[in-house]
Every structure is written in structure tokens, then in C-alpha cells.
Amino acid sequence: MKFLCCPDFHIRATAPRNRIDDYYQTQLSKLGWVFDLSDKEGCGAILQPGDFCDSPDLPNHVVKDIISLAYHCEPYLFSVFGQHDKKYRNNDNTVLSVLEEAEAVYLLRDTPFKFKNNVHIYGASWEEFIPKVVNKNMINILVLHKMIVRDKPLWPGQTEFTKAKTFLKKYKDYDLVVSGDNHNSFSIVGFPVKEDGPILINCGSLMRMTTTQQNHRPCVWIYNSETKKAKQYFIPIQPSEEVFSPEAEETKERNLEMEAFIEKLATGDKEVTLSFEDNLNVLMNKKVESKVKELANGFLERYY
């Protein structure tokens, strides 16, 4: 059986800064392309690893469009909650909860969804514990929203991450892990390292949301549970100069300057004593609104 592994969708009604195309329609066309590929390749299910939406609240017309796309999608559409899907760390009264009620999306949990052909699919939303496999004789799949990197931090001083092979070694009973939260795409075979060994797939993000993603190539992977192999498919995109404003390069330069500053902090420069992430952690320990905390936590992920 084939499973289509998706990126973080981050569906939103408005365009991010520096995007000059019809961003909303671009999102819908890419989702349509993904669902069409699933039908063409005969996939039995689509696995989406959280941050389905960019916000827990979206206009009704956006929810309607998502439901319409999902209803025209032949296989199951599975997902979990990312931090952007939650409302003040709560799953209730969110777009994803509405989509589940409308039977447009099936939300995975720690109890396995017993799928066809001896396949069990588990889910772990943001900040949730990783479920324990109940039957090792099944094809076991985990869909989760957690910061997993290929082999090194995404920015100097990053601490909240897990390396892909470390994760696969710890949760070796899973044949396939589909992770979200990291907006860079990669796949990696874990332990034991062999052709049919466990594999972790992180597709990144569906859209190029910031200037630092101008060279990002959105993609999906199709995993075959019989051969235990996966194939990458790149989603068609327009040249960056056609979707980003001329000011995007200037913004990118400012971001690179900030990145250099962060690296300066992380290397222990005499002029500073705290890394940028440490300063954010200081903010997190103060009595601030949870929304402010979410924005601060999302800053490093989104821009670096």
C-alpha cells in the first residue's frame, strides 16, 4: 500500500510579507496538485504532520474550500495538531476540530488507527508523548509534530530538537515516521541501516512563506509499505522573482545580518553573555500572555 507523506500546510487567508502573488490561490493549487498525485499514484492515505493551518481561526470561506478539496480527495486524509493548529494550547474550537467533525480530516491519536493490509497508524500532536507500538507484527506508522533535524541544529544555539537517527533508534518499532515542524525537507533511514529499515520523512513546508525560503523546493514523498521504500516528488513552483517583492532581497539581507548576530552570540563573543535563544527563554519565564509565548517560540522556527 502507498502512503503520501505531506509537508506542513500552514493554510492561511492572507499573504505573508513580501509575497506578491495570489498567495491563497497558490496554496489551493498546490493542495490540489498533491491530492491529484495521490489519486494518480493510487495512494491509500495522505499523512499530514501538523500545522495544517497557520492559525486555529480561519475565515469560513477558507474552511469551506478545505472541506471541498478534502471531499474530492479519494483516500483518507490523516493529520495531527501542530502548535499553529492549537488555540492557547487547546485542541477545541479550532479549524482542525471542525474539519474532523465534518469528516474531512481524520485526527490521529495515541491509539492506532487500524488501517488496511495490517497497517497501524499512530499520531502525536505537538508536545504530546510518543505512543508505544502495541503490535510489532503490523506495519506501524507514526505521524507527529516535533522538531526533528537531519543531523545538526537549524541555527546556532538551538536546543529544542531531536536528531533523526536518534529518534529512529529510540522508536525503532515504527516502520515509517512522518514528522512536521522543521520547514526543511529530508528523509533518512534509521537503525538498522538496511534497504527495508525504518525511515523518517520530513517534507518541510508546502509554501515559501519567508524570504529565507526563496530556494526551498516544496515536496512530498510516497512510501510503499510493501517495499518499505519512499520516492520524492517536487511540487511545481514559480520562480522566486515572480512571487516575492523586490524588497524581499533587502529583507533577506536583514535576516542574514540577524543570523550573523545570533551566531556571534552563540560563539561567546565578549560583548554579549546570552544567546538569542536564551534571551527568548528569559522572556518565556516571565509572566506574559500565552499568545506572546507562541509568537516568540515560532520566531526561530519560521525565520531560521
C-alpha positions in Angstrom: 0.0 0.0 0.0 1.2 3.5 -0.8 1.1 6.5 1.6 1.6 10.1 0.5 3.6 12.0 3.1 2.9 15.7 3.2 4.6 18.9 4.4 3.3 21.4 6.9 0.5 23.2 5.0 0.1 26.4 7.1 -3.1 27.3 5.3 -3.9 30.9 5.7 -6.3 33.5 4.2 -3.7 36.3 3.9 -0.4 36.6 2.2 2.9 36.7 4.2 5.0 39.8 4.0 6.9 40.1 0.6 4.6 37.6 -1.3 3.1 39.5 -4.3 1.2 36.6 -5.9 -2.3 35.5 -5.1 -1.0 33.5 -2.2 -4.3 32.0 -1.1 -5.0 30.6 -4.6 -1.4 29.4 -4.8 -2.0 27.3 -1.7 -5.1 25.8 -3.1 -3.5 24.9 -6.4 -0.6 23.2 -4.6 -3.0 21.2 -2.4 -4.9 20.2 -5.5 -1.7 19.1 -7.1 -0.8 17.0 -4.0 -4.3 15.4 -3.9 -4.2 14.7 -7.6 -0.8 13.0 -7.3 -2.2 10.8 -4.5 -5.1 9.7 -6.8 -2.7 9.2 -9.8 -0.3 7.0 -7.7 -3.1 5.0 -6.1 -2.2 6.0 -2.5 -4.4 4.6 0.3 -3.9 7.5 2.6 -2.4 11.0 2.9 -0.3 11.7 6.0 -0.1 15.4 7.1 2.1 16.0 10.2 0.5 19.1 11.8 0.5 22.9 11.3 -2.3 22.0 8.9 -3.4 25.7 9.4 -1.4 28.7 10.1 -3.9 29.8 12.8 -6.6 28.0 14.8 -9.0 30.6 13.4 -9.7 31.0 9.7 -12.5 32.6 7.7 -15.4 30.5 6.9 -14.7 30.5 3.1 -11.3 29.0 3.8 -12.7 26.2 5.9 -15.3 25.6 3.1 -12.6 25.4 0.5 -10.5 23.0 2.6 -13.6 20.7 3.1 -14.4 20.8 -0.6 -10.8 19.8 -1.5 -10.7 17.0 1.1 -14.1 15.6 0.0 -12.7 15.3 -3.6 -9.7 13.5 -2.3 -10.2 9.8 -2.6 -8.0 8.4 0.2 -8.1 9.1 3.9 -6.5 12.4 5.0 -4.8 12.0 8.3 -3.3 14.8 10.5 -2.3 15.8 14.0 -2.2 19.1 15.8 0.8 21.4 15.3 1.3 24.4 17.6 -0.3 26.7 14.9 -3.4 24.5 14.9 -4.0 24.8 18.6 -5.8 27.6 20.4 -3.9 28.6 23.6 -2.5 25.0 23.6 -6.0 23.6 23.3 -7.4 21.5 20.5 -11.1 22.5 21.0 -12.8 25.3 19.0 -10.2 25.1 16.2 -10.3 24.7 12.4 -8.9 21.2 12.7 -11.6 20.2 15.2 -14.2 21.5 12.7 -12.6 19.6 9.9 -12.7 16.4 11.9 -16.3 16.9 12.8 -17.1 17.4 9.1 -15.2 14.1 8.3 -12.8 16.0 6.0 -9.8 15.1 8.1 -9.1 12.2 10.5 -7.1 13.3 13.5 -4.6 10.6 14.7 -4.1 9.9 18.4 -2.0 7.5 20.6 -4.5 4.6 19.9 -3.6 3.2 16.5 -6.0 3.7 13.6 -6.2 0.1 12.3 -5.9 0.6 8.5 -6.0 -1.9 5.7 -3.4 -4.6 5.0 -2.2 -4.9 8.6 -1.2 -1.2 8.9 -1.5 0.7 12.2 -1.2 4.5 12.1 -0.4 6.4 15.3 -0.4 10.2 15.9 1.4 12.5 18.3 0.4 16.2 18.2 2.7 19.0 19.3 4.0 18.4 22.9 2.3 15.0 23.2 4.1 11.8 24.2 5.1 9.3 21.5 2.8 6.3 21.5 4.1 2.9 22.2 3.6 0.3 19.4 1.1 -2.3 20.5 1.7 -4.9 17.8 5.2 -5.2 16.3 3.9 -7.6 13.6 2.0 -4.8 11.9 3.3 -2.1 9.6 3.5 0.7 12.1 3.4 4.3 11.1 3.8 7.4 13.3 2.7 10.9 12.2 3.9 13.6 14.6 4.6 17.3 15.0 8.0 17.6 16.7 11.2 19.5 15.8 13.4 16.8 14.3 16.5 17.7 12.3 18.6 15.7 9.9 21.9 15.8 11.8 22.6 19.3 13.2 20.8 22.4 14.7 19.0 24.7 12.3 20.5 27.8 13.9 23.4 28.4 16.3 22.3 27.8 19.9 19.2 25.8 19.1 18.4 23.3 21.8 14.8 22.1 21.3 15.4 19.5 18.7 16.0 15.8 18.2 18.3 14.3 15.6 16.5 12.0 13.1 18.7 8.9 13.7 18.5 9.3 17.4 14.7 9.4 17.2 14.5 6.3 14.9 16.9 4.4 17.2 14.7 5.2 20.2 11.4 4.4 18.4 12.7 1.5 16.3 9.3 -0.3 16.3 8.0 2.2 13.7 8.5 1.4 10.0 7.7 4.9 8.9 7.8 8.2 10.8 6.3 11.3 9.2 7.4 14.4 11.1 6.5 18.1 10.9 7.6 21.4 12.4 11.0 21.6 10.6 10.5 23.5 7.4 13.4 21.9 5.7 12.8 18.7 3.7 14.8 15.5 4.1 14.4 11.7 4.6 16.7 9.4 6.5 16.9 5.7 7.1 17.5 4.8 10.7 18.6 1.7 12.6 19.2 -0.9 11.4 20.6 0.7 8.3 19.3 -1.5 5.5 17.1 -1.3 2.4 13.9 -2.1 4.3 14.9 -0.4 7.5 12.8 2.2 9.3 12.6 5.6 7.5 11.8 9.1 8.7 10.4 11.6 6.3 10.2 15.4 6.9 8.8 17.2 3.9 9.3 20.7 5.2 6.7 23.4 4.3 4.2 23.5 1.5 4.8 27.2 0.8 7.8 29.5 0.7 6.5 31.7 3.4 9.5 33.9 4.1 12.5 35.4 2.3 14.8 32.8 3.7 12.8 30.1 1.9 13.3 31.5 -1.6 15.4 28.5 -2.6 13.1 26.0 -0.8 11.7 23.3 -3.1 8.3 22.1 -1.6 7.9 18.3 -1.9 6.0 15.2 -0.9 7.1 11.6 -0.6 5.3 8.4 -1.4 6.0 5.5 0.9 5.3 1.9 -0.2 4.6 -0.3 2.8 5.4 -3.5 0.8 8.8 -2.5 -0.4 9.4 -0.1 2.6 10.9 2.5 0.2 10.0 6.1 -0.5 10.1 8.3 -3.5 10.3 12.1 -3.5 8.1 14.3 -5.7 8.7 18.0 -6.1 5.7 20.3 -6.2 5.7 22.8 -9.1 6.5 26.3 -8.1 7.0 29.7 -9.8 10.4 31.4 -9.8 11.1 33.4 -6.6 11.2 36.7 -8.5 7.6 36.2 -9.6 6.2 35.6 -6.2 8.4 37.7 -3.9 8.5 41.6 -4.0 11.8 43.4 -5.0 12.1 44.4 -1.3 12.5 40.7 -0.5 16.2 40.7 -1.1 16.6 43.7 1.3 14.6 41.8 3.9 16.7 38.7 3.3 19.9 40.7 3.9 18.5 42.0 7.2 17.6 38.4 8.1 21.2 37.3 7.3 22.6 40.1 9.4 20.4 38.9 12.3 21.6 35.3 11.7 25.2 36.5 11.9 24.4 38.3 15.1 22.8 35.2 16.6 25.9 33.2 15.6 28.1 35.9 17.3 26.1 35.5 20.5 26.3 31.7 20.3 30.1 31.7 19.9 30.6 33.5 23.2 31.6 36.9 22.0 32.9 39.1 24.8 30.4 41.8 24.1 27.4 39.6 25.0 26.6 36.9 27.5 23.4 35.3 26.4 22.4 33.7 23.1 19.4 35.0 21.3 17.5 31.8 22.2 18.5 32.3 25.9 17.0 35.8 25.8 13.8 34.3 24.4 13.8 31.7 27.2 14.1 34.6 29.7 11.0 36.1 28.1 9.2 32.7 28.4 9.9 32.6 32.1 8.3 35.9 32.7 4.5 36.4 33.2 3.5 37.1 29.6 0.4 36.1 27.7 0.5 32.6 26.1 0.0 34.2 22.7 3.2 36.2 23.2 5.0 33.0 24.1 3.7 31.2 21.0 4.9 34.1 18.8 8.3 34.0 20.4 8.6 30.2 20.1 7.6 30.4 16.5 10.0 33.1 15.5 13.1 31.0 15.3 11.3 28.1 13.6 9.8 30.4 11.0 12.8 32.6 10.1 15.7 30.3 10.7 
